[in-house]
Amino acid sequence: MSLRILSFQFSHECNTFSTTLTDRAAFQQRVLVEGDEDVRARFANTRTELGAHLDAAARYGWTLVQPFAAHATPSGRVTTDMLDFAVRTAVAASAGVDGALLALHGAMVAQEEEDAEGCLLQALRAALGPDKPIVITLDLHANVTRRMAENANAIIAFRTYPHIDQYEVGTEGAALLDRMLRTGELTSTYLFKPPLLDGCDHGRTHGSGPMPRLLAQAEDIRKRHPGLGLDVISITAGFPWSDIAEAGPAVTVSTTAGRAEATRALAPLMDEVWRTRDERSIRLLDLDELVGTLREAAGADRPVVVSDFSDNPGHGAPGDGVAVIKALVAGGIRQAAVAAICDPEAVQQCHRAGAGATLELEFGARVFPEIYGEPMRARCRVLRVGDGKLTQLGPMRKGMQMFLGPTATIEIEGVQVVLATHNLQVADLAYFYANGIDPLQQKVLVVKSQQHFRAAFEPIASQVLLTDSGGFVSPNLSKLPYKAVRRPIHPLDRDVAPAPYL
């Protein structure tokens, strides 16, 4: 008789400073499917965690119970109704299963529950009892809590940012779950959390920052202590735009050893997390520096890729900032393309006008005008109108179907702009191709993304530039009105001691 495994995704990264609630409709705009058949249809043959679950089931002879998959673009708190739906559906589906393999995020906050994943896991643990294993995979930017650790036998976080190892992490989680089920030997998870709100270079793994060194050190510790059964050591950089008590970087270990032994083994790693707390591997340009640099690079044979860093939908920004577009137009930068500005009203105006039309258009800066300033007002030509459907080319989430909602591609003085109905982080070349723009034929590509774009765009770029356009997710955390985070904490407070850990 095959083992029955509960498998689902419930994922959202919450920026608690955003007033935009994340309700069922917000999940539907990105991913919300219900029932085994629809989940399989959406995720089969994709480089995702649920894609890995499906392949593992065939490998191990499991029967998967997949009641739903839900993933929303980062924004404000998840509604109580949506969290209740997830908990209720998961608990009901858990009847008769042998274990659970879950794709969560780790930084979800709900209206009345700041530890949404901990709430979900606690309910599942109560339903399953203490002897059935629960393995969870998390985003590298999880704010891991004690309740998550107490109710999961193993936590495995992504080890890449951009997150191109989702399938591999899902595969690793499946192998560990299968071993626990077949041997009956369950691991426990211990959490170590220093007094940091942000650290580990925000998890960046593309360059010379501390995160690759920390990951290598964790793997070395795991291998040097074979007798402790340190199956997984995960490092999460945290998500500092969530004002909750347990926000910030953490190290978790899933092991058959006790907490005291794990603490001794991980002490050097925790020391290094603290020592590197202020190391950064990136530099942000202001808009004047950006335009000057683009002028100097005008003769490059490949596009310059620009990250509109502080208007990243992947961290909860509205994705409607137009400061970079204004700077490009004013600076005379031509043969440039921007993806994407979230403005449903402007999209509808373009659809009514039709492809080929020329019109006076106002767009952008609608959600937080007090932060983003005036909208863009310009005479533009509508190059294309579309339905916003695309399939990601990868490497991140390769094969996943995404939906920008109705779109329009416009041109303003040599700058092409994709206008979208839904707010999604641009981490794939398909966001340009699907909207009639060949990214390889542009001199400048501007993307609403902080880091995930690198996996797809760095290989085609002559250089990568990051700009702080004054958006909603500026890295200057001191400007934010924190109230709930534990204190003292670095970098908000001075003279913070590195221990004890939570």
Buried (B, 14 or more C-beta within 10 A) or exposed (E): EEBBBBBBBBBBBBBBBBEBBBBBEBBBBBBBBBEBEBBBEBBEEBBBBBBBBBBBBEEBEBEBBBBBBBBBBBBBBBBBEBBBBBBEBBBEBBEEBBBBBBBBBBBBBBBEBBBBBBBBBBBBBEBBEEEBBBBBBBBBBBBBBBBBBBBBBBBBBBBBBBBBBBBBBBBBBBBBBBBBBEEEEBBBBBBBBBBBBBBBBBBBBBEEBBBBBBBEBBEEBBEEBEEBBBBBBBBBBBBBBBBBBBBBBBBBBBBBBEEEBBBEBBEEBBEBBBEBBEBBBBEBBEBEEBBEBBEEBEEBEBBBBBBBBBBBBBBBBBBBBBBBBBBBBEBEBBEBBBBBBBBBEBBBBBBEBEBEBEBEBBBBBBBBEEBBBEBBEBEBBBBBBBEBEBBBBBBBBBBBEBBBBBBBBBBBBBBBBBBBBBBBBBBBBBBBBBBBBEBEEBBBBBBBBBBBBBBBBEEBBEBBBBBBBBBBBBBEBEEBEBEBBBEEBBBBEEEBEBEEBB
